[in-house]
Structure formats: structure tokens, C-alpha cells
């Protein structure tokens, strides 16, 4: 009798995309609420961004980080299929709680927003230990997020930059489970 070694095989991208995103989403809402609270506290006043907008920005950034780590570890073809299924899962999960008349509009808008940010983020490098963070993914994400929220505070930018790095590290660790 041979032992069952299926667990040693890498998950197919069709299976892995939704599974990883489902795992991520279980912790996403509480984590984002904490980040939003930290940003709001650092702002010292009211913000121009509601929590729903903030959640979408963080979700899209997180998916970009997942995209980068899957590409680096498994190559372009695996990444393409993985991300297609991951995005489909995200759209389905979020649109399923919306009224029927808003579901298609949500999916179309989300995918368009994701692709726009994906192009923007893909052009940015990961920071090097010995260089300025300006122009790098985590810094530019943090600056844009703070600007969109109406928060003009270097401490808030630093905080969001650290949160962005933590998201990237988490997605890298999650990718290692594939």
C-alpha cells in the first residue's frame, strides 16, 4: 500500500486562488478596521475616506502583494490563472451580499479599479534596505492612501507604510503554503 502523498503536490492555481483569498478574507475585515482606526487617530480630525473605500483600497493593495509573491514563486502562467480565480472569488464574495441590481456593477467596477492599481503598483519597486523609501511600493501606497483620506501627517504615512510592508510579508508567507 502506498502512502497518500497528494498533500506534497502544489495546489492547482484554480484551487489555490480562491482558497488563499478565502483564508485572507477571514482576517481581512477586523485587520482593516484596526488600520482604519489607526489612520483616523493619526489624522487628528475627520477623514475624507469612509471605511468601505479604505477597505477596497487595502484589499486591492493586498491582492497586488499576493500577485507579486505568486509570480515570484511560481511563474507567470501559474500566476495568471491563480489571480483570475482569486479575483473572481473576491468579486463573487463581495457581490453576493449586495442587492441583485448592484452585483454586476460592483464586479465591473472592482475589476477596473484593481487593474488600474495593478498597473500603478507594478511599476513600483520593493524598497532596498539602503535606499530612501520614496518611489517604492510601500511608501507610495501609504502616501496615496493618506492623501486620499485627507490625512497630512508624516506619522500616518510611516504607519501606513509599515502596515503595507506587513501585508506584503503576510502575503509572501501565505504564498509559501501553496
N, C-alpha and C positions, 0 to 999 in steps of 0.2 A: 504494500500500500504506500503510495507516495503522499508526502505531506502537501497540504493546500498552501501554495506559495503565491496565490494571487495578490496578497497584500504587498508583495515585493514589487509588483508591476506598477509603473507610473499610471495614474488615472488618465483616462482619455480627456481631451480638452472639453468635449461635450458634457462630460460628467463633472469635471473639476471646476469649471467656471461657475455654474450655479451653486455647487457645494461650498466653495470658498466664499462666495458672496453671501450665501445664507449664514455661514458662520460669522462673517464680519457684521452683517446687519443685526444680529442678536445683541451685539455690544455697541453698535453704532449710535443709536438714539441716546442712551444715557451718557456716553462719552462726548457726543456733540453738545448736549445740554450743558455739560460741565465746561467745555471750551467756550461756549456762548456766554456763560456766566462770568468766566474769567475775562473775556474781552469786554463785556459790559462793565465789569468792575474797573478794568483798566481805563475805560473811556472816561469815567468820571461824570458822564452825562448820558443822555439818551442816544441811542444809535439809530442810524438811518436804515438798518437792515433788520428785518424780522427774523425770528428763529427759523422759519421754514426756508427762507432764502439762504441763510447761513448753512443749514443742513444740506441743501443741494450743492452749495459750493464745496463743502467739506467732502461730501460723497463723491463728487466728480474728481476732486483732487485725489482722494483715496483710490478711486478706480484708476486714475493715471499712474499712481505709485504701483498699484498691482500690475498694471500693464507693463511698466518698466521692468519689474522684477521677474515677471513671467518671460518676457522677451530675453532678458539676460541669462536666465537659467535654462530655457527650453527652445529658444529659437523663434523665428518669425512665423512659421506656419502654425506651430502649436499655439503661439500667442494669438494669432488671428482668430482661430476657431474658439479658443478659450474666451477671449474678450467678446466675441459675438454672442456666445451663450451667456456670459456673465451680464452683459448689458441687457439682453433680452429678459433675463431673470429679474434684474433690478426694475426694469420698466413694468414687467408683469406684477411684481410685488407691490410697487407703489400705486400703479393704476388700478389694481384690484380693490383698493379701499376708496377709490374715487367714484362719483356718480358716473353712470354709463356714458353720458354725453360729454364728459371731460376726459375719459380714458385715452382716446386716440390722440387728442391734442396734447395730453401730458407726454405720451411716449414720443411723439414727433418733436416736441419742444425740448425734452430731456436729451434725446439723441443729438439734436442740433447743438445744444449748449455743450454737451460732452465733447463733440467733435471739434467745436471751436476752441475749447480749453485744451483739448488734447494737442492740437496744433501749436498753441501758445506754449504749453508746458514742455512739449517735446523739443522745442528749440533751446531750452534752458539746461545748463549743465548741473550736475550734482556738485556741491561745494567740495573744494580741496582744503585740507587742514591748514595749509599755509597761505591761503589767499583770502581776500575780502569776500564776504558773502554776496555783495552786490552782483546782480546778474545771474545768480544761481537760483535753482528751482525753489528751495525753501524760503529764501529771502524775498524773492519777487512775488511768490504766492502770498506770503504774510503781508507785504506792503499793499498788494492789491486788495486783499481781504479787509485790511484795516481801512484803506481808503474808501472802499465801497460801503463799509459800515459807518463811515464818518468819524473814525477814531484817529486822531492825530496825536499819537503818543508813542515814543520810541520803545517804551517798556512793553506796550501792547504788541508792537511789531516783533520784538525779541521773543515774547511769549508765544505768539502765533508761529514764529519760525521754529521754535523748539517743539511745538505741537506738530508741525508739518514733518519735522525730522522723525518724531515718534511714530507718526502714521506710516512713513516710509519704512522704518525699521520693522514695524508690525507686519506690513505687507510682505516684506522680504522674509520674515520668519514664517508667515503663512504659506508663502510660495514653497518653502523648504518641505512642507508637508505633502506636496503633490507626489 
